[in-house]
């Protein structure tokens, strides 16, 4: 495997946890407040950035650390950072290793989809070393910018690079459309693109690995949708499931049969 992993020593707080803690007011984190803050900043894909935090909150909810009050609103404990560190330590005693991309730096240079390199670009390449892997990534970032400029998704203004608004979402959507078209030709099923808040039910047929991440293919017999894959699906292949998608967050129901609905 030539992918990219990130190893964090035990006992350190995640950046995303620190952000959630700092953005919470009186023990409540609101996605709307986060998006409002991001809208005042430049160089960020607003929804994609917020989605990272929602995915982390979902993971923390599953282990009982935070509580979802309603869609987009979470109750966060005052000792979130300590409890999250303790949970991470239990999960990986010798340090935390996370897969950031199944693609190597070279494979990401001209990849369709939202890549790890794109996220590094939006973050300004902070924390990259000047030698070794860091130097390889810096060179990769320059080549990735060239590709984005070719695609009309970035523009050079002297030393500054302006990226298209919602860059990651645009790249992800392009890749999903292309892969869905291929699956449609292969299976004869009609691709149904789920919109935010819609519900799709069907058989979980397979997982599809893209540059933008891993997706689950749900098939209701007439149409199919590609839904962000989550570890909860690991043992559900061939089963009837339903999903409600909100950004990159997914709520799952098992054993019920429903087609697309709003």
N, C-alpha and C positions, 0 to 999 in steps of 0.2 A: 504494500500500500504506500502511495506517495503523497498522502494527504498532509494536512497541517494540524497539529495538536498543540494545545496550550497546557503547560504544567504549572500549577500553583502550589507553593509549599503550604502545609497545613497551618491553620491559625490565622490566615490572612482573610480579611473581608473582601468580597467581590465588589467590583466597581458598581455593578448594577444594584447591589444591596445598599451601598452607601447612597446612591442616587435616590432610591425608593425612600430611604430613611429621611434624607434631607428635604424631599418633596412632600412628605406627609405633614399634614396640619392637624393638630389635636388627635393624632392617631388614625387619620384617614388619608389614604392616597387616592387621588382622583385622576383618571386618564385625561379628562378635559383640562384640568389645571396644568398637567404636564405638557399637553399639546400647546396650550396657550403660551407657556414659557418657551417652548421650542420655536414657536412662530416668531419670537423676538430675536432668535439667533439665526446665523447664516451657516450654510454648508451642511445642513442636516436634512435627512429625509424624515419628516415629522412622524408619520404613521409608523414607519419601520422602526424608528428609535423607540417610540412608545410601545410597540409590540414586543420588543426585547424585554421590557420591564413587565409586561403582562404575562409573558411566558414564564418568567422567573416567579412572579406572584402565584401563578397556577401551580408551579412546582412546590412552593412553600405552603400553599393551601393544602396540597395533598398530604403533607406531613404534619399538618395542624399548627403551623406557625402563624399564618395570616388567615383572615376570613373574608370571603367575598360578600359584601353587603348587598350589592346589586350590580348590574352590568356596568363596568367601568369604575366601580368604587370598592375599595378594599379597606378593612380594618387592620392596622399594622401595630404590633406591640412596641412599646418604648424600647425594649431590649432586643429589637429585631436583629441587629448586627451580631450580638453575642449568640443568639439562638440559631441564626443562620450559619455562623462559624461552627457551632457545635454539631449541627446537622451535617455539614460538609465533612467535618472531621470523622464522624461516625461512618460516612459513606466511603471515605478514602483515607485510611489511617496514615498512609505514607505520602500523602500529597494528592491533589486533585488534578486529574488529566481529563481534558475535554477536547473532543474533535471539533475543530473550527471549519475544516473543509476537507472533503474527500479528494479534492483536486490539488495537485502540486501548484506551486507558483507559476511555472511555465504553462500548465494547462489552463490557467485562469486568464492569461493575457488577452485572449480573443474569444473567451467563452461567452455564449449568450446566457443571460441570467445574472442575478445579483450575487456576486462572488465575495469571498473574504477580502480580496484586494479592494473592491469597491467600498467596503466598510472602512478599511484602513484609509482610503482616500478621503472619505467624509470626516474621519477623525483627525485628519491632518498628518497621519503617519507618526503620531506621538509614540515615544517609547521604543522606537526601532534603533537597534545598534548600528554602528557605522561599518562593522565588519561581519564576516560570516553570513548567517542566515539573514540578519538585518540588512546587509548590503544587497543581498539577492532580492529581498522584498522591495527595497528602495528602487532598484532598477526595474523591477516588475511594475511598480506603481507608475513609473514614467511611460512604460509601454502600454499599460492599461489606459492611461490618459489619452494616448495617441488613438487607441481603438474607440474610446468614447467620443472623441472629437470627430472621428470618421462617421460615427453613427448619429451625429447631431445631438449628443447627450452631454456634451461639455464644450466649453469655448475658452480659448486662451485670451487673456487680456493682460499682455505684458508678462510679468512674473506670476500673475494670479490666474487661477483656473476657476471658472464659474461652471458649476454642475447644474444640470436640469433639475427643476423642482421635482421632489419625490423620485429621485433617481433609482433607488433600489426597487420601489414598487413598479416603476416602468420596466426595468430590466426583468424583474420576476414575471410580470404579465406577458412580456414578449416571449419569454422562454416557455411559459405554460401554454400559450396559444400554439406555438410550433409543435410541442410534444403532443398536445391534445389532437392536433390535426393528424399526426402520425398514428396515434392510437385509434382514431376514428376510421382511418383507412384500413387499419389492421383488423378491427373488430366489427365494423359496420354499425357500431353504436353511435348515437349522436352526442356530441360533446355539449354538456350543459354547464355554463360558467356560473358558479355560485356567486351571488352578490352579498355584501355585508348584511348579516342578520337573517339570511335565508337558511332553510333547512333541507338537507338532502339525505334520503335513506336508500340503502341498497346493500348488495353483497360486497364485502371488502375482497377484491380480486387479487390485488398485488400492490407492492410499493414501487414507486418510480423515483429513482435518484436523479436529481437535476443539479446543475451548478447552484441554483437558488436554494437547494435543500431537498429533503425527502418528502414525497407526497404519497397519499393513499388513493388508489383508484376505487371509487364506489360505483357499482353497476346495478341499476334498477330493472334491467332487462330491455329497456329501450334507449336509455341514455346513460352517460357516465359523467362523473365529476372528479377532479383532482383536488384533494383536500390535504392541508399540511399534516404530515404524519407525526404521531406522538408515540412514545414508548408503550402506552396503554394498549396499542394495537398489536403488539408483538405476538400475542397468542390468539389473535382474532381473525386470522386469514380464513376466508371462506364463510365467515359468519355474517349475519344480518346486523347492520349497525346504522345509526343515523348521526348526522353531524350538523351543528349550527356553527357557522364561521363568522367571526368578528375580527377583522384584520387578520393577524396570524394566530389568533387565539381560537381554539376549537372546543366546543362542548360536545361530549359524546353520549349517545344512548345506545344500548345494546339490546338486540332481540326484538326490535320493532321495525315494521316495514312501512315506509312512507316515501313518496316521491318528492321532488322539489316543491317547496311551498314558501310563502312569505310570512 
